[in-house]
Amino acid sequence: MQEAKKRIAFLATGGTIASVRGPEGLRPAFTEKEILKLVPEISKLAEIEGSLIMNIDSSNMQPEDWVNIARAVEKVLWEFDGVVVSHGTDTMAYTAAALTYMLTYLKKPVVLTGAQKSISEEKSDARRNLIDAVRVAASGRPGVFVVFDGKVIFGDRASKIKTASFDAFWSINAPFAGRMDGDFIEWNEEALKTEGERIKKVWDVLSKKAPISPEDAATRPAALFDQLDPRVLLVKLYPGIEPEVLLFAKERGYHSVLIESFGAGGVTFREPRNLLPAIRELINSGITVAVTTQVLFEGVDLELYEVGKKALEAGAISTGTDTREAALAKLMLRCI
């Protein structure tokens, strides 16, 4: 007896995958129906139902859009076995990290994918990525994943590392959740367990902000946490940066500052551009100051060097091995 096909919701948001060439360059235009029509093989894998949430270049994606996407995903999860979200690659990692935390106690697969070339172009990566994404969404494995170029990446561990090549995304400071092997998915069971436990700790923090009983959480495909405040200032350090740049956050009413430090957590304290007094002033004003790194791999250790330890002593918080995208999402959700 043939197993019934899984029901997968396809939510389109635009991006390169949906783009056409116009007089001013590529712009999103294809609807979800047009995208699905160009990949008829998908209908053999699952029963697909699509909808168009928005049709934008992901460089125009806003935190408020993450909320709308999260709400749309939570809504369809009640009826479908999994969800595929097509998304532009430029800010996909930010959206994936936000959804990882906003869809607390998630019990079904939510997969983000896109392409480096439009689905209408010859030799596009769109078809492969969509087919792989549907396979992962139909797998029953709970979690938010980015599926790209045959890789399955935990949503808050993904970062875009190339602007044009098909292998555009990588997993930062964690193994891949899995890899595609033809028609099959090779899951990394140990990574799924370890990363799942790590993400659950974030959910537990968020659940205290919007209390939900264990009984209620158990009956939902996901408990949505959509209390997001985008007033976070991301500051990339460079030789010569002035302390006043950090103090802009206080002037404009930001609740958090994320510092992209040098190396393992280097924050300038040499005069005449000592950043430590500005950090203390921000913290004394009730503003959270967190430190990530400009370096892609291996994270922050503020205990290692004097230039990190002094920032720690001033009250800054280390984001550890979090990606920049994940740290920013956590700050917007006020869970750091």
Secondary structure, DSSP 8 states (H G I E B T S, - for coil): ------EEEEEEEESGGGEEEETTEEEE---HHHHHHT-TTHHHHSEEEEEEEEEE-GGG--HHHHHHHHHHHHHHHTT-SEEEEE--STTHHHHHHHHHHHEET--SEEEEE--SS-TTSTT-SHHHHHHHHHHHHTS---EEEEEETTEEEETTTEEE--SSSS--EEESSS--SEEEETTEEEE-HHHHHHHHHHHHHHHHHHHHHS---HHHHHHSS-EE-------EEEEE--TT--HHHHHHHHHHT-SEEEEEEBTTTB----TTS--HHHHHHHHHTT-EEEEEESSSSS---TTTSHHHHHHHHTT-EE-TT--HHHHHHHHHTT--
